[in-house]
Amino acid sequence: MIGRKLSNAIRLTFSYLFLIVAAILCLYPALWVILASFRPGRSLYSKTLLPEKFVFEHYAELFTSKSFLFGTWYWNTLKIATLSMIFGTLMVLLCGYALSRFRFKGRKTALSTVLILGMFPGFMSLIAIYILLKELNLLDTHLAMVIVYSFGAPLLGSFITKGFFDTVPRSLDEAARIDGANNITIFVKIMLPLSKPMLAYTALTQFVGPWVDFIFARMVLRSRDNWTLAVGLYDQISSNQNSNFTLFAAAAVLIAVPISILFIYLQRFLVEGLTAGASKG
């Protein structure tokens, strides 16, 4: 008995030590960037972690500098990410609902096709997408970004949402049909309220993807005024003349704000099992 208690205590101690080390490794870089954004000067190096003096001039410079169009890039990214989240989430949920509830010719073929296409990295299709957008005169437009992000979302999210909808009892659909509900009514009034955890997860992933994407945005957006944050910040730090790391840190902090707010707001839905006990009998 004593040996078992000692073994449990040692295992618990090492578990806490591992978690503490992992937390430090995860939080220290973020803390360093936040504190660097309030540090005076432009240097990357600092003798101390805490700034000797907290200043807000870097945040003000982000929106006043004529060479650093941070406000324009921020608005462009927010617009593209928000619209992509709305339309992408709708597309993913509709595809998942159709694959879960309907039985139609070619259904298995469609599932296999989506599964196979999802195995390939997205950048393999960049050349084809570029040619298509060029023929449609959509290059250097935000509409092209929203279309590609939204209609490409089902390739990655359809299987997850299908599996979630499969857990919703079909007896709910049957009861609604007896009351005269059609497929749209069932989807809007029954499936969507029960799928808040999946809705939160899908919305979060569909927002974060366009928000941090660089490769596709760099290929499509050519004008400086149409750039997103990822493209603009990369151009800013890739210049040999630019060494303003504290300004870059301030920009990184503001970039993390929308994602943090969205995650904090949606995380309560991620742990709720709203489908539990939905059907009794």
C-alpha positions as CSV (number, residue, x, y, z in Angstrom):
1,M,0.0,0.0,0.0
2,I,2.8,2.4,0.9
3,G,4.6,1.6,-2.3
4,R,1.5,2.2,-4.4
5,K,1.0,5.6,-2.7
6,L,4.6,6.6,-3.3
7,S,4.3,5.5,-6.9
8,N,1.2,7.6,-7.4
9,A,2.8,10.6,-5.7
10,I,5.9,10.4,-7.9
11,R,3.8,10.0,-11.1
12,L,1.6,13.0,-10.0
13,T,4.7,15.1,-9.2
14,F,6.2,14.4,-12.7
15,S,2.9,15.1,-14.3
16,Y,2.6,18.6,-12.7
17,L,6.3,19.3,-13.5
18,F,5.6,18.4,-17.2
19,L,2.5,20.6,-17.3
20,I,4.4,23.5,-15.7
21,V,7.3,23.3,-18.1
22,A,4.9,23.0,-21.1
23,A,2.9,26.0,-19.8
24,I,6.1,28.1,-19.5
25,L,7.3,27.1,-23.0
26,C,3.9,28.1,-24.5
27,L,3.3,31.3,-22.5
28,Y,6.8,32.8,-22.5
29,P,7.0,33.6,-26.3
30,A,3.6,35.2,-26.2
31,L,4.5,37.2,-23.0
32,W,7.8,38.3,-24.6
33,V,6.0,39.6,-27.7
34,I,3.4,41.5,-25.6
35,L,6.0,43.1,-23.4
36,A,8.2,43.9,-26.5
37,S,5.3,45.9,-28.0
38,F,5.5,48.3,-25.0
39,R,9.3,48.5,-25.0
40,P,10.8,51.8,-26.3
41,G,13.1,51.8,-29.2
42,R,13.2,49.3,-32.2
43,S,15.7,46.7,-31.0
44,L,14.9,43.0,-30.8
45,Y,17.4,42.5,-27.9
46,S,16.6,43.6,-24.4
47,K,18.5,43.1,-21.1
48,T,15.3,42.5,-19.1
49,L,12.0,40.8,-19.8
50,L,10.0,43.7,-18.4
51,P,10.5,47.0,-20.2
52,E,12.2,49.8,-18.3
53,K,9.4,52.1,-19.5
54,F,6.0,51.2,-20.9
55,V,5.2,53.2,-24.1
56,F,2.3,53.0,-26.5
57,E,3.9,54.8,-29.4
58,H,4.3,51.6,-31.4
59,Y,0.5,51.0,-31.4
60,A,-0.1,54.6,-32.5
61,E,2.5,54.3,-35.2
62,L,0.7,51.3,-36.7
63,F,-2.2,53.5,-37.7
64,T,-0.4,56.8,-38.4
65,S,2.6,55.6,-40.5
66,K,2.2,56.3,-44.2
67,S,4.5,53.4,-45.2
68,F,2.8,50.9,-42.9
69,L,-0.8,50.5,-44.0
70,F,-1.8,48.5,-40.9
71,G,-5.3,49.8,-40.6
72,T,-6.1,49.0,-44.3
73,W,-4.6,45.6,-44.0
74,Y,-6.4,44.9,-40.8
75,W,-9.7,45.8,-42.3
76,N,-9.1,43.8,-45.4
77,T,-8.2,40.7,-43.3
78,L,-11.1,41.1,-41.0
79,K,-13.6,41.5,-43.9
80,I,-12.2,38.4,-45.8
81,A,-12.1,36.3,-42.6
82,T,-15.6,37.2,-41.5
83,L,-17.2,36.6,-44.8
84,S,-15.3,33.4,-45.3
85,M,-16.4,32.2,-41.9
86,I,-20.1,32.9,-42.5
87,F,-20.3,31.4,-46.0
88,G,-17.8,28.6,-45.3
89,T,-19.6,27.5,-42.1
90,L,-22.9,27.5,-44.0
91,M,-21.4,25.4,-46.8
92,V,-19.8,22.9,-44.4
93,L,-23.0,22.4,-42.3
94,L,-25.2,22.0,-45.4
95,C,-22.8,19.5,-47.0
96,G,-22.5,17.6,-43.7
97,Y,-26.3,17.6,-43.2
98,A,-26.9,16.3,-46.8
99,L,-24.3,13.6,-46.5
100,S,-25.7,12.5,-43.2
101,R,-29.4,12.5,-43.8
102,F,-30.0,12.0,-47.5
103,R,-29.4,8.8,-49.5
104,F,-28.8,9.6,-53.2
105,K,-27.1,8.2,-56.2
106,G,-23.4,8.8,-56.1
107,R,-23.3,9.5,-52.4
108,K,-20.5,7.0,-51.7
109,T,-18.6,8.3,-54.6
110,A,-18.9,11.8,-53.4
111,L,-17.7,10.8,-49.9
112,S,-14.7,9.0,-51.4
113,T,-13.9,11.9,-53.6
114,V,-14.0,14.4,-50.7
115,L,-11.9,12.1,-48.6
116,I,-9.3,11.7,-51.3
117,L,-9.1,15.4,-52.2
118,G,-8.8,16.2,-48.5
119,M,-5.6,14.2,-48.3
120,F,-3.8,16.5,-50.7
121,P,-2.4,19.8,-49.5
122,G,-4.3,22.9,-50.7
123,F,-1.3,24.6,-52.3
124,M,-1.2,21.9,-55.0
125,S,-4.2,23.5,-56.6
126,L,-2.8,27.0,-56.6
127,I,-1.8,27.1,-60.3
128,A,-5.2,25.9,-61.4
129,I,-7.0,28.4,-59.1
130,Y,-4.7,31.2,-60.3
131,I,-5.6,30.4,-64.0
132,L,-9.3,30.2,-63.2
133,L,-9.3,33.5,-61.3
134,K,-7.4,35.2,-64.0
135,E,-9.9,34.1,-66.7
136,L,-12.7,35.4,-64.5
137,N,-10.9,38.7,-63.9
138,L,-10.9,38.1,-60.1
139,L,-7.2,38.5,-59.4
140,D,-6.3,41.2,-56.9
141,T,-9.9,41.1,-55.4
142,H,-11.2,40.2,-52.0
143,L,-14.1,38.4,-53.7
144,A,-11.7,35.8,-55.0
145,M,-10.4,35.1,-51.6
146,V,-13.9,34.7,-50.1
147,I,-15.0,32.4,-52.9
148,V,-12.0,30.1,-52.6
149,Y,-12.0,30.0,-48.8
150,S,-15.8,29.4,-48.6
151,F,-16.2,26.8,-51.3
152,G,-13.0,25.0,-50.3
153,A,-14.2,24.6,-46.7
154,P,-16.4,21.5,-47.3
155,L,-13.4,19.5,-48.4
156,L,-12.0,19.6,-44.8
157,G,-15.1,20.0,-42.7
158,S,-17.8,17.8,-44.3
159,F,-16.7,14.5,-42.8
160,I,-16.5,16.0,-39.3
161,T,-19.9,17.6,-39.5
162,K,-21.4,14.5,-41.1
163,G,-20.1,12.4,-38.2
164,F,-21.7,14.9,-35.8
165,F,-25.0,14.9,-37.5
166,D,-25.0,11.1,-37.5
167,T,-25.1,11.2,-33.7
168,V,-28.4,13.2,-33.8
169,P,-31.3,10.7,-33.5
170,R,-33.3,10.4,-36.6
171,S,-36.4,10.2,-34.5
172,L,-36.3,14.0,-34.2
173,D,-36.5,14.3,-38.0
174,E,-39.4,11.8,-38.2
175,A,-41.3,13.6,-35.4
176,A,-40.8,16.9,-37.3
177,R,-41.9,15.5,-40.6
178,I,-45.1,14.2,-38.9
179,D,-45.8,17.8,-37.9
180,G,-45.3,18.9,-41.5
181,A,-41.8,20.2,-41.4
182,N,-39.7,20.1,-44.6
183,N,-35.9,19.6,-44.8
184,I,-35.1,23.3,-44.5
185,T,-37.2,23.6,-41.4
186,I,-35.6,20.6,-39.8
187,F,-32.2,21.9,-40.6
188,V,-32.8,25.4,-39.3
189,K,-35.0,24.7,-36.2
190,I,-33.7,21.3,-35.1
191,M,-30.2,20.5,-36.4
192,L,-28.7,24.0,-36.0
193,P,-29.7,24.5,-32.4
194,L,-28.4,21.0,-31.5
195,S,-25.2,21.5,-33.4
196,K,-23.9,24.5,-31.5
197,P,-20.6,22.8,-30.5
198,M,-20.0,21.8,-34.1
199,L,-21.1,25.3,-35.3
200,A,-18.6,26.9,-32.9
201,Y,-15.8,24.6,-34.0
202,T,-16.4,25.1,-37.7
203,A,-16.8,28.9,-37.4
204,L,-13.6,29.1,-35.4
205,T,-11.6,27.1,-37.9
206,Q,-13.1,29.0,-40.9
207,F,-12.1,32.3,-39.3
208,V,-8.6,31.4,-38.3
209,G,-7.6,29.9,-41.7
210,P,-8.2,33.1,-43.8
211,W,-6.9,35.3,-40.9
212,V,-3.4,33.8,-40.9
213,D,-3.1,32.5,-44.5
214,F,-0.2,33.9,-46.4
215,I,0.5,31.6,-49.5
216,F,-2.8,32.1,-51.3
217,A,-3.2,35.8,-50.3
218,R,0.3,36.5,-51.6
219,M,-0.5,34.8,-54.9
220,V,-3.9,36.6,-55.5
221,L,-3.5,40.0,-54.0
222,R,-1.1,42.3,-55.9
223,S,-2.0,45.9,-54.9
224,R,-0.6,47.1,-51.7
225,D,-4.0,48.5,-50.6
226,N,-5.6,45.1,-51.0
227,W,-3.0,43.2,-49.0
228,T,-3.9,41.2,-45.9
229,L,-2.0,41.4,-42.6
230,A,0.1,38.3,-43.4
231,V,1.2,39.7,-46.7
232,G,1.8,43.2,-45.4
233,L,3.8,42.2,-42.4
234,Y,5.9,39.8,-44.4
235,D,6.8,42.5,-46.8
236,Q,7.6,44.8,-43.9
237,I,10.0,42.5,-42.2
238,S,11.6,41.1,-45.4
239,S,12.9,44.5,-46.3
240,N,16.6,44.9,-45.4
241,Q,16.0,48.5,-44.3
242,N,13.4,47.5,-41.8
243,S,14.5,46.5,-38.3
244,N,11.6,47.8,-36.3
245,F,10.9,44.7,-34.3
246,T,8.9,46.4,-31.5
247,L,6.5,47.8,-34.1
248,F,6.1,44.2,-35.5
249,A,5.4,43.0,-32.0
250,A,2.6,45.5,-31.5
251,A,1.1,44.4,-34.8
252,A,1.3,40.7,-33.7
253,V,-0.6,41.6,-30.5
254,L,-3.4,43.3,-32.4
255,I,-3.6,40.3,-34.8
256,A,-4.1,37.9,-31.9
257,V,-7.0,40.0,-30.4
258,P,-9.9,38.9,-32.7
259,I,-8.9,35.2,-32.6
260,S,-8.6,35.3,-28.8
261,I,-12.0,37.0,-28.4
262,L,-13.6,34.6,-30.8
263,F,-12.2,31.6,-29.0
264,I,-13.1,32.9,-25.5
265,Y,-16.7,33.5,-26.7
266,L,-17.1,30.2,-28.5
267,Q,-15.2,27.9,-26.1
268,R,-18.3,27.4,-23.9
269,F,-20.1,25.8,-26.8
270,L,-17.2,23.4,-27.5
271,V,-17.8,21.5,-24.3
272,E,-21.5,21.3,-24.3
273,G,-23.1,18.0,-25.3
274,L,-26.4,19.4,-26.4
275,T,-27.4,16.2,-28.2
276,A,-27.3,14.2,-25.0
277,G,-30.7,12.9,-24.0
278,A,-32.3,14.5,-27.1
279,S,-34.2,11.3,-27.8
280,K,-35.9,9.2,-25.2
281,G,-37.6,5.8,-25.5
